């Protein structure tokens, strides 16, 4: 049974909660911990009810010390546990980077695969909630750049459940980015159906990242809008607006930044011949930069126009009243489409 009652609609938050609950039910080695995740259920209530159901030994609060949280997870994973840790906000994770980069990411390589660290690092990230500095960063590029880490970022409630279950089951460390502005979004998927979908997949297909492949969320023929996480919904809205002007835009949700579905990226760009990459993070030396470079390298002869990017500006995250100007929106994406070469 799930901690959250399965209904005809599922919120992003309840999907994550149920994924952890189901994983803890299936495997006693799965433990959840972090700042305020126990009694309070986390600042976003994503872990609500887990302590009551599984006890304080399996879902518990920690001191306000992110490096200590990550270091504790290393020791527990070495000794057979499967820790799921929460970094309360995106930039709060920065004190833990030494543990993550030097130990969590490198342990398997350092030991020639003899010591694996099945750790999931949950990080609420991105804007859209009116948060201040340190509460709305998009730090995915740091982790994607670090060899040895998998990096997932779902954009729908269904993927939130399926990808978190996959992350917990994998034997490698996964940084799991959760777009905080999507926590209260709803989807038609029933939680019981998602559970059946995951459990019916073979263990082999899950381990190779079946849920981490890019997916086309809107078909199109004229241009590909490529995005991930919090920007996917914005990309879809932009595609709908572009259709009113006679432009057929395909939207690709990358879903997984590491491993990276290059084949899926190539397919959509070769199909349309044009690409716009959309992401909330700053554009300079970013995941959006990498996606753009891959397109230029692999699809150059298919391109009818230069690849464009629509990203956050290269500044520290702004004050809440300026957030709407900083984040990519429909108008900025449409402006990028206007800049493209459309002549045959």
N, C-alpha and C positions, 0 to 999 in steps of 0.2 A: 504494500500500500504506500501511496505517496503522502508526504507531509501536507501537500496542497491538494485539495480535492480536484480531480479532473473534471473539466467542463468542456462545453463546445467551443469556448475560446480560451486561449492561453496567453498570459502575459510573459514578456521576456524574463521578468524577475522570477515568476513561478516556475518557468522552464528550468532556470538555473538551479533553483532550490530543489526541485524534484530530481534533477540530474544528480546532485550531490547525495540526496536522500537515497535514491535507488542504488548508487554506487556503494554507499555505506552499508546498505542492506545486503548487497551482493558479496561484499568483501570486507571482513572485519579489520583488515589492515589499513583501510582508508580512514584517515583522520582529518579533521578540519580545524584550523586555528588561525588566529590573528587578532587584531585590536577590535574589541567590542563585538566579536562574532558570536559569542556564547549567549549570555542572558539577554542582551539587547537584540541579537539577531543581525548585527551589522548596521552601519549607518543607513544603508539602503534596504535593510531587512531581507537581504538575500539568503541569509542563513537562519532565518526565523524558524524556530521549532526544532532545529536539529539537536540542540543540547537536551531539550526535554525528551526527545524520542530516543537518542542514542547515549545520553549520559555525558557528564562533564569530562570524562576521560577521552572522548572521541570528538567532541566539539567544544573548544574552550578558548577563553580569552588569554591574551598575552600582554606583557608590558608594552609600552609605547617605544618599541625598539625594533625597527624593521630589519636591521642587520642581524639581530638576535633571532628574529622569526625565521629568516632564511637559513641561518646557521643551524638552528634547531632542526629544520626540515632536512638538512644534509645528514645530520647524525641519525635521525629517525629513518631516512630512506636507506642509509647504509645498513641499518639493522632490520630491514625487512618491512618497514611501514610504507604507506603510500600517502604522503602528506598533501593536502590541498590547503594552501595558505592564501590569505587575503591581504593585499596591500590596500589600505583604506581608501586612498586616492592615488592617482597616477604618479604625481611628483613625490608623494610620500615614500615611494619605493626607492628613491635615489640613494638613501643611506645603505640600502641592501645590495647595491650594484657590485661591490667588491666580492661578496659571497656568491652572487649570481654569476658574474663574469669569470671569476678566478676558480671557483670550485664547482658550482652546479653545472655550468656549461662544459667544463673541461674534464670532469671526473672519469667519464667513460673512456675518453681518449687517453687520459693519463694512465689508466690502468689496463689499456688495450682491451676494453670491453668487459673486464672482469667485475667491475663495480658500476652498476647502473643506478641512476637516481630518478625514480618515477615520481617526480615532484610536479605539481601544478601550481603555478603562481597566478592567482586571479588578480587582475588590475582593472578597476573601473577607470575609464579614460574618456578624453574628449570633452567637447563643450556642449552647449545647448541647455544648461541648467542654471545659468546665471552665477556660476561659481567664480571665485577670485583666484589669483595666482596660487600655484601649487595644488589646485583642486580641479583643473581643467586641461592639463597638459596632454599632448599627444606624443608619447615617448616611444612609439613602436620601432622607430628606426634604430635606436640603441640596441634593442634586443635582436632585431632581424639581422643586424650586422655581426652579431656575436655567434660564431660557429659553435654548434653543440646544442643550441636551443631550437625548439619548435615554437612557432608564433601563430596562434589562431586568433581570429576576431570575427565572430558571427554578427550578422545583420538582421536576423529574424529569430523569433521565438523557437521555431523548429530547429534551426541550426544551433541556437544556444543550448538546447538539451542534447542534441546528437553529438555536437563537437565537444561539449564538456565531458560527456560520458567517454568519448574516445580519448580525450586528453588524460582523464584519470586512469584509463586502462593501459595507456602506452607505458613502456618501460623507460622512456626518455623524458627529460624535463620539458615542460610546455609552459610558455607564458601565454596566459589566456586573457586577452584584452576584451573587456565588456563595455560597450558604448553606454555610458550612464544615462544619456538622454532617451535611450530605448527601453529602459527598465520597465516603464509603465505602458509601453506599446502592446497592442493586442494582435493576436493572429488566430486564424480559424482552427488551427491544429488542436486536437485533443491530446492531453498528456498521456493518456493510456495508449493512444495510437502511436505516439512518438516512442514510448517505451517498447511497444511491440516491434516497431520498425528497427530500433537499435538491436534488440535481442535476436531478431531474425537474421540480421547480417552475420556473416561468418566472422570469426575472430581474425582470420587472415585479412579479410577486406578492411576491417577496422584498423589493424595495425599498420597497414601501408597507407593510411590516410584517406580512406574513401570519402569521408565527410569533409576533407580539406581541399578537395578539388574545386576550382572555380566553377561558377554556375551562371548561365545566362538567365537573368530574371525578367528581361524584356527583349523580345526579338526585334531586330531592325536591319536595315540594308544600307544606309547611307553613312553612318558614323557609329563608332563604338565609344561609349562612355564607360570607362573602367574605374572601379572604386572598391571600397571595402569598409566594413564596420559602420560607423555613424553616418557616412556620406552616401551610402547606397540608396536610402530613401530619397535623399535630395536629388540624386542622379535620375531616379525613376520619375520624379516630378518634372525635372527638366526635360526628359525625353517626352513626356506627355505634352508639355508646353511646346516643344519643338515640332511635334506632330501637327499642331494647329497651323504651323507655317510650312507644312509640306516636307519636313525633314524626318526621315525614319531613323531613329536612334536606337541602337542596341545597348543594353546595360549589362555589364559583366561584373558580378560580385566575386572578388578574388577569394574571400573567406579565409584562406590560409596564406600568410606571408612567408612562412617557412614550415614545410616545404612549399615551393613556389610552382604553381601550375603554369609553366611556360607554354605548354601545348595548347591549353585552353585560351590563353592570351593570344597566341598566334592565330588560332582559328577565327576568332572574332574580328581581328584586324585585317586578316587576309580577305575575309568576307566583305567588309565594308570599305576598306581602303583609307579610313580616317580614324583618328583616335584622340579623345580627350581624357586625361587622367585627373580624377577628383579625389582630394583627401583633405582632412582638416589640419593636419600637421603642416609646419612650415615647409615651403617648397625646396629650400636649399639643402642639398645632400640628404635626401629623404627617400622614403619608400616610393613616392611618386617619381622621383628622379630615376630610381632603378627600373621601375616599370617602363618609363619613357625610353631609357637606354636599351632595354630588351626589345622593345618594339622597333626602334631604329636599326638595331643589329640584325634582327630576325625577319623583319617585314619590310625592309627598305624598298624593295622593288614593287611592293603592293601598295605603297602609300601614294595617295593623290594629293596630300597636304601635309605640312609639318605637324608633328605631334605636339599638342598643347597641354598645359597643366593648369588646373584651377585648385589652389591650395590656400591654407592660412598664410598670413603675411610673415615675413622673417623678423618677428619681434617677440619679446616675451608676451605671454598670454595677457590680453588687455582686461581692463575693469569690466564688470558685468554690463554696463550701459553701452559699451563699445563692442560687445561680443558679436552682435548680429552683423557688424561691418567686417569683422575679422574672418568669420567662418564662410566657407563657400556656400553660395545660395543659388537658386534657380537662375536669377538674372545674370550672375557672373558666368555660369555655365553656358547660357544662351549667348552671352557676349563672345565667349570663346568659339562657339559654333559660327557666329557671324564673321569671325576673323579667318575662318578656314577657306581654302580654295575649293570652289564648287564647280568650276568649269571642267567639262569633260576633256 
